[in-house]
Amino acid sequence: MIDKEQFDYTMHKIRQNRGLYKMANEDLAKEMFPYVQQILPQARLAQCGIYQWIAADLKAIRRLSKDLGNMKAKKEKELEEINNAILQLD
């Protein structure tokens, strides 16, 4: 069972951040999400690396998708730079 204080804090953070909340505790996010989804049926949980995001509604889901796309583009650029550095060594 989720601690009520922790749940209330998470719901407050979701609302405070326009429906999008990032957590680093994977176990807590997975345990908490079904309870969040009871209050916010459109909510989605996304996981990547050490982070978990709870997106409360379609607007927050689109915002998260855009943010993750930007993260992906940045990482692809970094990977290209690493590959170029490796090629310079050959």
N, CA and C atoms as an extended XYZ file, in Angstrom:
270
Properties=species:S:1:pos:R:3:atomname:S:1:resname:S:1:resid:I:1 pbc="F F F"
N         0.841       -1.185        0.000 N   MET     1
C         0.000        0.000        0.000 CA  MET     1
C         0.885        1.247        0.000 C   MET     1
N         0.514        2.208       -0.789 N   ILE     2
C         1.260        3.465       -0.906 CA  ILE     2
C         0.999        4.341        0.316 C   ILE     2
N         2.036        4.984        0.773 N   ASP     3
C         1.929        5.948        1.865 CA  ASP     3
C         1.120        7.155        1.378 C   ASP     3
N         0.087        7.541        2.114 N   LYS     4
C        -0.790        8.638        1.702 CA  LYS     4
C        -0.028        9.944        1.535 C   LYS     4
N         0.907       10.196        2.425 N   GLU     5
C         1.697       11.426        2.343 CA  GLU     5
C         2.509       11.466        1.041 C   GLU     5
N         3.109       10.324        0.680 N   GLN     6
C         3.895       10.246       -0.560 CA  GLN     6
C         2.984       10.421       -1.768 C   GLN     6
N         1.816        9.792       -1.723 N   PHE     7
C         0.866        9.925       -2.829 CA  PHE     7
C         0.407       11.376       -2.987 C   PHE     7
N         0.057       12.014       -1.881 N   ASP     8
C        -0.372       13.413       -1.934 CA  ASP     8
C         0.734       14.311       -2.485 C   ASP     8
N         1.962       14.039       -2.081 N   TYR     9
C         3.109       14.811       -2.582 CA  TYR     9
C         3.255       14.624       -4.096 C   TYR     9
N         3.150       13.392       -4.554 N   THR    10
C         3.275       13.109       -5.989 CA  THR    10
C         2.171       13.804       -6.776 C   THR    10
N         0.942       13.729       -6.286 N   MET    11
C        -0.166       14.392       -6.974 CA  MET    11
C         0.041       15.910       -7.003 C   MET    11
N         0.544       16.459       -5.903 N   HIS    12
C         0.842       17.893       -5.851 CA  HIS    12
C         1.889       18.245       -6.906 C   HIS    12
N         2.946       17.440       -7.011 N   LYS    13
C         4.009       17.706       -7.983 CA  LYS    13
C         3.503       17.579       -9.415 C   LYS    13
N         2.646       16.615       -9.667 N   ILE    14
C         2.065       16.457      -11.006 CA  ILE    14
C         1.296       17.721      -11.378 C   ILE    14
N         0.472       18.193      -10.479 N   ARG    15
C        -0.327       19.402      -10.752 CA  ARG    15
C         0.558       20.643      -10.849 C   ARG    15
N         1.555       20.722       -9.989 N   GLN    16
C         2.453       21.875       -9.961 CA  GLN    16
C         3.257       21.987      -11.268 C   GLN    16
N         3.567       20.855      -11.879 N   ASN    17
C         4.390       20.827      -13.088 CA  ASN    17
C         3.564       20.618      -14.354 C   ASN    17
N         2.355       21.159      -14.351 N   ARG    18
C         1.475       21.106      -15.518 CA  ARG    18
C         1.275       19.682      -16.043 C   ARG    18
N         1.112       18.753      -15.121 N   GLY    19
C         0.750       17.390      -15.499 CA  GLY    19
C         1.908       16.469      -15.806 C   GLY    19
N         3.133       16.900      -15.559 N   LEU    20
C         4.290       16.075      -15.883 CA  LEU    20
C         5.235       16.043      -14.692 C   LEU    20
N         5.561       14.841      -14.235 N   TYR    21
C         6.406       14.699      -13.055 CA  TYR    21
C         7.461       13.641      -13.310 C   TYR    21
N         8.733       14.003      -13.060 N   LYS    22
C         9.863       13.093      -13.260 CA  LYS    22
C        10.322       12.557      -11.913 C   LYS    22
N        10.500       11.234      -11.856 N   MET    23
C        10.951       10.565      -10.638 CA  MET    23
C        12.189        9.729      -10.943 C   MET    23
N        13.050        9.581       -9.954 N   ALA    24
C        14.229        8.739      -10.119 CA  ALA    24
C        14.077        7.389       -9.412 C   ALA    24
N        13.031        7.218       -8.639 N   ASN    25
C        12.810        5.980       -7.897 CA  ASN    25
C        11.868        5.079       -8.702 C   ASN    25
N        12.458        4.126       -9.430 N   GLU    26
C        11.678        3.255      -10.318 CA  GLU    26
C        10.634        2.436       -9.563 C   GLU    26
N        11.029        1.846       -8.460 N   ASP    27
C        10.089        1.015       -7.692 CA  ASP    27
C         8.899        1.834       -7.203 C   ASP    27
N         9.182        3.025       -6.680 N   LEU    28
C         8.102        3.883       -6.190 CA  LEU    28
C         7.180        4.299       -7.335 C   LEU    28
N         7.760        4.653       -8.471 N   ALA    29
C         6.946        5.069       -9.619 CA  ALA    29
C         6.015        3.939      -10.060 C   ALA    29
N         6.545        2.732      -10.171 N   LYS    30
C         5.730        1.585      -10.586 CA  LYS    30
C         4.640        1.272       -9.572 C   LYS    30
N         4.973        1.398       -8.303 N   GLU    31
C         3.992        1.107       -7.256 CA  GLU    31
C         2.918        2.192       -7.190 C   GLU    31
N         3.328        3.427       -7.387 N   MET    32
C         2.419        4.563       -7.249 CA  MET    32
C         1.505        4.735       -8.475 C   MET    32
N         1.997        4.386       -9.652 N   PHE    33
C         1.274        4.706      -10.876 CA  PHE    33
C        -0.178        4.207      -10.918 C   PHE    33
N        -0.478        2.981      -10.531 N   PRO    34
C        -1.893        2.559      -10.574 CA  PRO    34
C        -2.817        3.452       -9.742 C   PRO    34
N        -2.310        3.965       -8.634 N   TYR    35
C        -3.102        4.859       -7.795 CA  TYR    35
C        -3.299        6.210       -8.473 C   TYR    35
N        -2.245        6.686       -9.120 N   VAL    36
C        -2.346        7.939       -9.878 CA  VAL    36
C        -3.361        7.776      -10.992 C   VAL    36
N        -3.303        6.640      -11.668 N   GLN    37
C        -4.193        6.400      -12.802 CA  GLN    37
C        -5.661        6.294      -12.377 C   GLN    37
N        -5.915        5.927      -11.138 N   GLN    38
C        -7.296        5.926      -10.647 CA  GLN    38
C        -7.852        7.349      -10.593 C   GLN    38
N        -6.997        8.314      -10.273 N   ILE    39
C        -7.401        9.720      -10.199 CA  ILE    39
C        -7.321       10.382      -11.576 C   ILE    39
N        -6.306        9.987      -12.346 N   LEU    40
C        -6.055       10.571      -13.675 CA  LEU    40
C        -6.037        9.451      -14.707 C   LEU    40
N        -7.203        9.038      -15.207 N   PRO    41
C        -7.287        7.854      -16.079 CA  PRO    41
C        -6.473        7.948      -17.374 C   PRO    41
N        -6.189        9.149      -17.851 N   GLN    42
C        -5.402        9.291      -19.082 CA  GLN    42
C        -3.899        9.211      -18.818 C   GLN    42
N        -3.505        9.156      -17.570 N   ALA    43
C        -2.086        9.200      -17.212 CA  ALA    43
C        -1.314        8.043      -17.832 C   ALA    43
N        -0.054        8.343      -18.148 N   ARG    44
C         0.856        7.342      -18.692 CA  ARG    44
C         2.162        7.397      -17.910 C   ARG    44
N         2.809        6.236      -17.819 N   LEU    45
C         4.115        6.127      -17.178 CA  LEU    45
C         5.129        5.784      -18.246 C   LEU    45
N         6.178        6.596      -18.353 N   ALA    46
C         7.256        6.338      -19.315 CA  ALA    46
C         8.548        6.175      -18.535 C   ALA    46
N         9.374        5.222      -18.952 N   GLN    47
C        10.630        4.972      -18.269 CA  GLN    47
C        11.772        5.021      -19.274 C   GLN    47
N        12.862        5.659      -18.861 N   CYS    48
C        14.045        5.759      -19.719 CA  CYS    48
C        15.252        6.006      -18.824 C   CYS    48
N        16.213        5.115      -18.884 N   GLY    49
C        17.388        5.271      -18.033 CA  GLY    49
C        16.997        5.194      -16.576 C   GLY    49
N        17.480        6.156      -15.798 N   ILE    50
C        17.165        6.148      -14.366 CA  ILE    50
C        15.884        6.899      -14.047 C   ILE    50
N        15.239        7.463      -15.064 N   TYR    51
C        14.066        8.298      -14.809 CA  TYR    51
C        12.771        7.627      -15.222 C   TYR    51
N        11.733        8.024      -14.513 N   GLN    52
C        10.354        7.656      -14.818 CA  GLN    52
C         9.565        8.951      -14.846 C   GLN    52
N         8.697        9.084      -15.832 N   TRP    53
C         7.846       10.257      -15.924 CA  TRP    53
C         6.402        9.814      -15.827 C   TRP    53
N         5.641       10.568      -15.061 N   ILE    54
C         4.193       10.397      -15.043 CA  ILE    54
C         3.616       11.589      -15.784 C   ILE    54
N         2.921       11.305      -16.871 N   ALA    55
C         2.256       12.334      -17.661 CA  ALA    55
C         0.758       12.193      -17.405 C   ALA    55
N         0.141       13.262      -16.923 N   ALA    56
C        -1.218       13.199      -16.405 CA  ALA    56
C        -2.306       13.165      -17.466 C   ALA    56
N        -2.062       13.805      -18.604 N   ASP    57
C        -3.113       13.920      -19.617 CA  ASP    57
C        -2.475       14.010      -20.998 C   ASP    57
N        -3.320       14.149      -22.032 N   LEU    58
C        -2.807       14.149      -23.404 CA  LEU    58
C        -1.827       15.290      -23.659 C   LEU    58
N        -2.086       16.444      -23.086 N   LYS    59
C        -1.187       17.588      -23.263 CA  LYS    59
C         0.188       17.283      -22.658 C   LYS    59
N         0.204       16.717      -21.468 N   ALA    60
C         1.466       16.365      -20.815 CA  ALA    60
C         2.172       15.231      -21.561 C   ALA    60
N         1.404       14.291      -22.098 N   ILE    61
C         1.980       13.187      -22.871 CA  ILE    61
C         2.670       13.747      -24.114 C   ILE    61
N         2.022       14.690      -24.803 N   ARG    62
C         2.642       15.304      -25.992 CA  ARG    62
C         3.901       16.073      -25.604 C   ARG    62
N         3.843       16.785      -24.492 N   ARG    63
C         5.007       17.539      -24.027 CA  ARG    63
C         6.167       16.596      -23.710 C   ARG    63
N         5.870       15.493      -23.037 N   LEU    64
C         6.902       14.511      -22.710 CA  LEU    64
C         7.470       13.893      -23.985 C   LEU    64
N         6.607       13.568      -24.926 N   SER    65
C         7.067       12.998      -26.189 CA  SER    65
C         8.032       13.952      -26.899 C   SER    65
N         7.696       15.224      -26.898 N   LYS    66
C         8.570       16.232      -27.507 CA  LYS    66
C         9.900       16.314      -26.756 C   LYS    66
N         9.836       16.345      -25.427 N   ASP    67
C        11.054       16.415      -24.615 CA  ASP    67
C        11.953       15.199      -24.849 C   ASP    67
N        11.356       14.009      -24.900 N   LEU    68
C        12.136       12.800      -25.142 CA  LEU    68
C        12.725       12.801      -26.546 C   LEU    68
N        11.970       13.330      -27.507 N   GLY    69
C        12.497       13.462      -28.867 CA  GLY    69
C        13.708       14.379      -28.916 C   GLY    69
N        13.659       15.473      -28.154 N   ASN    70
C        14.806       16.383      -28.074 CA  ASN    70
C        16.002       15.704      -27.416 C   ASN    70
N        15.736       14.921      -26.365 N   MET    71
C        16.813       14.174      -25.712 CA  MET    71
C        17.448       13.187      -26.687 C   MET    71
N        16.612       12.528      -27.470 N   LYS    72
C        17.097       11.556      -28.451 CA  LYS    72
C        17.974       12.247      -29.490 C   LYS    72
N        17.522       13.388      -30.002 N   ALA    73
C        18.298       14.114      -31.013 CA  ALA    73
C        19.658       14.532      -30.455 C   ALA    73
N        19.682       14.988      -29.210 N   LYS    74
C        20.942       15.394      -28.578 CA  LYS    74
C        21.886       14.201      -28.441 C   LYS    74
N        21.353       13.065      -28.016 N   LYS    75
C        22.181       11.869      -27.862 CA  LYS    75
C        22.680       11.363      -29.212 C   LYS    75
N        21.841       11.460      -30.247 N   GLU    76
C        22.271       11.045      -31.585 CA  GLU    76
C        23.420       11.930      -32.070 C   GLU    76
N        23.355       13.227      -31.783 N   LYS    77
C        24.431       14.142      -32.153 CA  LYS    77
C        25.707       13.786      -31.403 C   LYS    77
N        25.584       13.499      -30.104 N   GLU    78
C        26.747       13.102      -29.309 CA  GLU    78
C        27.353       11.808      -29.842 C   GLU    78
N        26.510       10.862      -30.225 N   LEU    79
C        26.982        9.593      -30.770 CA  LEU    79
C        27.717        9.820      -32.092 C   LEU    79
N        27.196       10.706      -32.918 N   GLU    80
C        27.862       11.030      -34.186 CA  GLU    80
C        29.247       11.628      -33.922 C   GLU    80
N        29.344       12.503      -32.926 N   GLU    81
C        30.634       13.091      -32.576 CA  GLU    81
C        31.613       12.029      -32.079 C   GLU    81
N        31.127       11.079      -31.296 N   ILE    82
C        31.987        9.976      -30.818 CA  ILE    82
C        32.465        9.138      -31.998 C   ILE    82
N        31.543        8.814      -32.904 N   ASN    83
C        31.924        8.028      -34.082 CA  ASN    83
C        32.971        8.764      -34.921 C   ASN    83
N        32.804       10.074      -35.080 N   ASN    84
C        33.791       10.859      -35.836 CA  ASN    84
C        35.142       10.846      -35.138 C   ASN    84
N        35.164       10.936      -33.827 N   ALA    85
C        36.420       10.892      -33.065 CA  ALA    85
C        37.096        9.536      -33.245 C   ALA    85
N        36.313        8.451      -33.240 N   ILE    86
C        36.867        7.127      -33.449 CA  ILE    86
C        37.464        7.017      -34.841 C   ILE    86
N        36.768        7.545      -35.840 N   LEU    87
C        37.274        7.489      -37.215 CA  LEU    87
C        38.594        8.256      -37.365 C   LEU    87
N        38.724        9.340      -36.618 N   GLN    88
C        39.973       10.115      -36.677 CA  GLN    88
C        41.149        9.322      -36.105 C   GLN    88
N        40.871        8.352      -35.253 N   LEU    89
C        41.923        7.549      -34.635 CA  LEU    89
C        42.405        6.439      -35.546 C   LEU    89
N        41.612        6.056      -36.516 N   ASP    90
C        41.971        4.955      -37.420 CA  ASP    90
C        42.959        5.369      -38.477 C   ASP    90
